[in-house]
Amino acid sequence: MARLIHEVWEEITDGMVLHSCCLAGPGGEGCRGTLASGARLLTTFEAGSYFEAMVFYHRYLGREVYTPTDPRGSEPYPEEWLTKQRATAFPGTADL
């Protein structure tokens, strides 16, 4: 099962503290591109599906238990996503 690295970011915009969770590497470029300047990386973690990632994210921030809205979120991440993440975000680890 592919376990991808995720990032939890915090930004302050107009006095509001906002949080985002995205994939490390190229899969999270779109998300990170929307962050305000000065955003900071709070933590990284591994998860094998979107559902697992959201459970961790909600727990980490002390939010209510994550309730999925789409059953496809429980499907495991494809192995090719892991290969791409390792090759581009963490060069030299693609064969691990």
N, C-alpha and C positions, 0 to 999 in steps of 0.2 A: 504494500500500500504506500502510495506517495505521501510523504509528510512534508508540506511546504512551510517555509519560514514566512511568518507574518510580522508586521510592525504595528505598534500602537503609537500614534502621534497626538500631540497636544498643541493647540494654537490658541492665541488670544486675539480675538477680532472684535473691535468695538466694545471692549471691556468684557466680552463673553468668553468663557473657556469652552473650547470645542475639542472633541476627540474624533479621530479617524482610525480605522483599521484597514490595512492594505497588505498585499503581498510584497515581500521583499523582491528586489530586482525588477525586470521589465514588466512583470504582471501588475505592479503597483505604480508605474510611472504616471498614469492618468490621475490616480488618487493623490499622489504626492505633488503633482503639478497644480493642484487646487489649493494647497496649503498656503497660509499667509507666511510672509517672510518672518523668520524668528521662530517658526514651529520647531518643536523639539521631539526627538524620538524618546518615548518613555520606556519601551521594552520590546523585545522580540520573543516570538514563541513559535512552536511547530504545531501544525494541525493537519489532519488527513482529509478534511472536508470543510465546506463553507459552514455547515452547522457546528462542527467542532470548534472552528475559529470563533464563531459568534458567541458560543457558550463561554469560551475563555475570555473574550473581550468584555462581555457583560459582567462576568464575575470579577475580572480585574478592576473594572471601574466601579464596582459596587452597585451595579444596576439590577433591576428585576431580572429574573430568569429569562433567558432568550426564548422566544416563542417563534418558531419558523412559520413563514407564510407560503413557502413553496417546498413541497416534498423533495424536489430535485437537489436541494441544498445538502441532503444527507448522503448524496452519491460521493464516493471517493474521488479525490483529485486524480486526473490522468497522469500516468507515469511520465508522459512527454512534457508536462508542465514542470515536473521536478528536474528533468534533464535540462530543460531550457533555463530554469532558475539557477541551477548549479553552474551551468556553462557561462552565463552572462553576468550574474550577480556575484558569483564566487568562483572565478576562474581557477582551474586546477583541481576542482572537486567533482567534476562531471563523472569520473569513474568510481567514486566512492560508493 
